[in-house]
Amino acid sequence: MDKKIPEETIIRLSYYLRALFYFLEENKKVVSSRQLASFLKISHHQLRKDLSYFGHFGKKGVGYSSERLIESIKEILGLERNWNACVVGFGNLGRALSSYKGFRDQGICIKTAFDNDKNKQNKNYDGIKVYSIEKMKSVVKKENISIAIVTVPKSSAKTIANLLYECGIRAILNFAPVKLDLPKEVILKDVDFSCQLSYLTYRLKLLERANLQ
């Protein structure tokens, strides 16, 4: 992908897509940049700038066709096709993510899971079969897995990440609270719930101070 395109722009495209689906469900087949931006509580100038990275959409004075813009954004994000994924670490979080229907709506298919707990191995959970870590290489190849979601403890995250790389995985969504050191060719996205909660507590503290004044 073009390095000049900010990561924040790519993330906002997902929000645009979600909003467009909402408008389409409301039978609004044409939507203006102002309407879409207002719905997402952002500047319409920002929305137009984000889309301009990828071409020209819609008609001036008319707006965007919801269906056409949905298809365009899906193609930009690679969501016009299905991607097979696996979950490594089938604890509470791993199991919850495996059953999240929103992934499938975006073309992300959780095909299988891996865990070192023998009590979970070789069992099916809502259609997701859990395998031992030792079988990862053969299963990843068999199921044509492209994306891995890592929900293992901090102590084993680096070992698992390296193993995934050896299995040919080049896209990892990491929920483990640890910095993974992987080759540059690996697309790595960290999700740290504690950091997100810290942001909420920070804003709550500011809100409390404002209410006391």
N, C-alpha and C positions, 0 to 999 in steps of 0.2 A: 504493500500500500504506500501511497505517496507520503513521505515523511513530513511534508509541509502541512498535512491535515492534522489539526490538534486532536488529541485523544478525547478531549471533552466533546468535540463535534461528533465523533463516532458514537459516544455514549448518548448524546442528545438525539441522534437519529432513532435510537430504540424507543425513546419517549415519543417522538413524532409518530412513529409507527403505531404505538399503542393508542395514541390519541386519535389517529385516523381510523383505526378499527372502531373506536367508540362512535365517531361521527357517522361512519358507514352503518353501524347498527341503529343509529337514530335516523337513518334514511337521508342523511345529508350527503349527497353525492358530490357536491362542490363546496370547498371550504377556502376561505381567504387566509392569507398569512397572518393577518391580525386576529382572526378568530382562533386559529390554531395556536398562535403564540399566547393569546389571552387565556386559553384553556390551560396551558402549561405554565402560566405566570412567568413568561420570559418576554424579552423584547422581540418585536416582529423583525427588527433589523438583524438581530442575532440569528433568527430562524432563516431569513433570506441569505445571510452570509454563509451559514452552514450548508444550505442546499447548493449554493453557487459553486462550492468546491467540486461538485459532481455534474454540473451542467445546468441547463435551464428547464424549469418545470412550471407548468401552469400558464395562464394567459393574463396579461396585465389588465386590471380592471374587472377581471372575471374570477380568478382564483385557481385553485388546484382541483383536479379531478381526484376524489378520494381514492378510487380504485387504482388509477394510474400511478399516483404517488406512492401508494402502498406497494405496488409491484416494483416500482423503481427503487424504493428504499430497501425492500427485501433483496433485490439483486445486488445492491451496493454492499449490504451486510452479509451476503452469502447465504441468505435464508430462502433462496429460491429452490434449494435442494436440501436433502436430509443429511445430517451429520450424526454419526454414531458416537456415543460417549460411554464412559464407564465411571463408576464411583469407587474410590479406594478408601476403605474405612466404613464399615456398615454399622456404625453406632446409631444413636438417635438422629443426629444431623444427617448422616449419610442416607439413612433409610427415608427420612423426610424429603430430601432432595430427589431421591430416586422415584418417589411417587408424585412429584410436583408436575401437574399436567401442563403448566405454562411452558415448560421446556419443549414438549412435543408440539405445542401450538407454534413454536418458532422453528420447528424442523430439527430440534435436538432430541435424538432418541437415546435414552438410557438403556443400553443393551444388556449390561451385566454389572456386577459389583465384585470387589475383592476384599477379603478380610482374613486376619490370621486366627480368628476364633473358630475352632473346629466345630463348635455347636451351630454355627451359622452356615458353614460351608456345605455345598451340594444341596442346598435347599432353595425353593422358589418363594419369593416374597412379592406378591402382586405382579407376577410375571418376570421378576428380576431374579436371575440365578446368581448365587454367591459362590465364588471360587476361592481357593487358597491363593496366597500371593505367589507361591511357586509355579502356578499354572498361568500366570499373567501373560508371559510372552506368547504362548500358543493361543490363548483365548483372544488376546488383542488382535492377533493376525487373523484368526478365524472369523471374528465378528467385525473386522475392518473398522476398528476403533480409531478415531482421530482426536478425540478430546477426553481428558481425564479430569475428574473433580476429586480433589484430595481433601479428605476430612479426618485424617489420622492425627494422633497426638503429636505434639511438637518434637518429641524425642525420636520419632521414626520418619518424620516428614522428608528429611533430606535423603535418606536411603530410598524411600519410595519414589521420590522425584527422579533420582538417578536411574532407578530401575525402569521407570516409565520412559525415560529418554532412550534407554537401551532397547526398549520394546518398539521404538519408532514413534512414540507420542511426541508431538511438537506443539501442543496447545494444552495448558494446564490452568485450571481454576483452583487456586489454593486457599483453603479455609484454615490451614494450620498457622498458628501465630509464630512464624519463623521465616526468616529471609532465606530463600532458596537460591543457591548458586548453580545456575545452569548455563549451558552455551547460549550465545546470543540468538541462535536460530529458533530457540524455544520461545513461544508466545506465552508469557506468564502473567496472570492477573491474580493479585492477592485480595482477599476479602477478610478484613479483621473486624469482627463484631465489636470488640472492646473499644476500638478507635471510634467507630460510629456512635456507640453509646456515650463515649466521652464528649463527643460533639453535642449530643442531646443534653447532657448534664451541664455543659458550658452555657448553652443557650437558655436552659431553664434557670440557671443562676442569674444570668443577665435579666431575664424576665422578672424574677423575684425582686431584684434590686430596683427595677423600674416601677414595679407596683408599690414598693415601699416609699418611693419619693413623692 
